[in-house]
Amino acid sequence: MRDLDSIDLAILGELQRDGRLSNQDLADAVGLSPSPCLRRVRRLEAEGVITGYTALVDPTAVGLSITAFVQIRLDRHNETAIESAEAAIREIPEVTEAFILAGDHDYLLKITVESFQAYERLLKTRLRRIPALTSMDTTFAFGTTKPLTPLQVPRGDRPGPRRE
């Protein structure tokens, strides 16, 4: 973990709950005045602790009702095969998340598409063409019991209302 103090951690927690907070509201929530709060946020961004801001969209509201989790195995694990497979995965827009695994499979992909037919097309035209692919296992999700949630960053000692 980078050298983050309790105020940095509080800032991260607040921004994860609401990335649209004004600097004034964020400063009030973490017990800082606005200028030092903004400096800290900019530092956290510059250091790569905050990697970006985004809006979370309900997939079904935009016609993406199918979520598939695909476990992939590669037939070889040399540098060229891995780089080629990962480059191919990154190029598939329907892959919304991809994880490198330890164990029986090499990767876990989260794929979101509009229909089973769209998944079948994706399978035939993109997924089966991933370099060094040896097998795929697909599981379809029928619902979400816990949507994307903020990381539970360590809180340390919660800062009291103080001003820098």
C-alpha positions in Angstrom: 0.0 0.0 0.0 1.2 3.5 -0.8 1.9 5.9 2.0 -1.6 7.0 2.6 -2.8 8.6 5.8 -6.2 8.5 7.3 -7.4 11.6 5.5 -6.3 10.2 2.1 -8.2 7.0 3.0 -11.3 9.0 4.0 -11.1 10.9 0.7 -11.0 7.6 -1.2 -13.9 6.3 0.7 -16.0 9.4 0.1 -15.2 9.5 -3.6 -16.1 5.8 -4.0 -19.5 6.5 -2.5 -20.1 9.6 -4.7 -17.5 10.5 -7.4 -19.6 13.6 -8.2 -19.0 15.3 -4.8 -18.0 18.9 -5.1 -14.6 19.7 -3.6 -16.3 21.7 -0.9 -18.6 18.8 0.1 -15.6 16.4 0.0 -13.5 18.7 2.1 -16.3 19.0 4.7 -16.8 15.3 4.8 -13.1 14.6 5.6 -12.5 17.6 7.8 -10.3 19.7 5.5 -10.5 23.1 4.0 -11.1 23.0 0.2 -7.6 23.9 -1.0 -5.7 21.2 0.8 -8.5 18.7 -0.1 -8.1 19.5 -3.8 -4.3 19.2 -3.5 -4.7 15.7 -2.0 -7.2 14.6 -4.6 -4.9 15.8 -7.4 -1.9 14.0 -5.7 -4.0 10.8 -5.4 -4.8 11.1 -9.1 -1.2 11.8 -10.2 0.1 8.9 -8.2 -2.4 6.5 -9.8 -4.3 5.7 -6.6 -7.4 7.2 -8.1 -7.4 5.7 -11.6 -10.5 7.5 -13.0 -14.1 8.5 -12.6 -17.1 6.8 -14.3 -20.8 6.5 -14.2 -22.3 3.1 -13.4 -24.9 2.2 -16.0 -27.7 -0.4 -15.5 -26.9 -2.9 -18.3 -30.6 -3.9 -18.8 -31.5 -0.2 -19.2 -29.3 -0.1 -22.3 -30.4 -3.5 -23.6 -27.5 -5.6 -22.3 -29.4 -8.3 -20.4 -26.9 -11.2 -20.6 -23.9 -11.5 -18.4 -21.5 -14.4 -19.0 -18.5 -15.4 -17.0 -16.0 -17.2 -19.2 -13.0 -19.2 -17.8 -10.2 -19.6 -20.3 -7.3 -22.0 -20.5 -4.3 -21.4 -22.7 -2.3 -24.3 -24.2 1.0 -22.6 -23.6 2.3 -20.0 -21.2 5.3 -18.4 -22.9 5.6 -14.6 -23.1 4.4 -14.4 -26.7 1.3 -16.5 -26.1 0.3 -14.6 -23.0 0.9 -11.2 -24.6 -1.1 -12.2 -27.7 -4.0 -13.6 -25.6 -4.2 -10.6 -23.4 -4.1 -8.2 -26.3 -6.9 -10.1 -28.0 -9.0 -10.0 -24.8 -8.5 -6.2 -24.4 -9.7 -5.7 -27.9 -13.1 -7.3 -27.3 -15.5 -4.5 -26.1 -18.0 -6.9 -24.7 -15.4 -8.1 -22.2 -16.1 -5.6 -19.3 -13.6 -7.2 -16.9 -10.8 -9.7 -17.2 -8.8 -11.3 -14.5 -5.6 -13.4 -14.5 -6.2 -16.5 -12.4 -4.2 -19.1 -10.5 -5.5 -22.6 -10.6 -7.2 -24.7 -13.3 -8.0 -21.7 -15.6 -5.8 -18.8 -16.8 -8.4 -16.0 -17.2 -11.8 -15.1 -16.0 -13.8 -12.8 -18.4 -17.0 -10.9 -17.6 -18.9 -10.4 -20.8 -22.1 -8.4 -21.2 -24.2 -8.7 -24.3 -27.8 -8.1 -25.4 -28.8 -11.7 -26.1 -27.8 -15.4 -26.2 -27.5 -15.0 -30.0 -25.1 -12.1 -29.5 -23.0 -14.2 -27.1 -23.0 -17.0 -29.7 -21.8 -14.6 -32.4 -19.1 -13.3 -30.0 -18.0 -16.8 -29.3 -17.7 -17.7 -32.9 -16.1 -14.5 -34.2 -13.9 -13.3 -31.3 -13.5 -15.6 -28.3 -12.5 -18.8 -30.1 -9.9 -16.8 -31.9 -8.0 -15.8 -28.8 -4.4 -17.0 -29.4 -3.2 -20.2 -27.6 -6.8 -20.9 -26.4 -7.3 -24.5 -25.4 -10.6 -24.4 -23.6 -13.5 -22.2 -22.4 -16.1 -22.7 -19.8 -19.1 -20.4 -19.7 -21.5 -19.7 -16.9 -24.4 -17.3 -17.4 -25.6 -15.1 -14.5 -29.3 -14.8 -14.0 -29.2 -11.9 -11.6 -27.0 -9.9 -9.3 -27.1 -10.3 -5.5 -24.5 -7.7 -4.8 -23.8 -5.0 -7.4 -20.4 -3.4 -7.8 -19.5 -1.9 -4.5 -16.7 0.4 -3.3 -13.4 -1.1 -2.1 -13.3 -1.4 1.7 -10.2 0.8 2.1 -8.7 0.7 5.5 -10.0 3.6 7.5 -7.2 4.0 10.0 -8.2 6.6 12.7 -11.1 8.5 11.3 -10.0 12.1 11.1 -11.9 14.5 13.2 -13.1 17.9 11.9 -9.8 19.7 11.5 -8.5 22.2 9.0 -5.2 22.2 7.2 
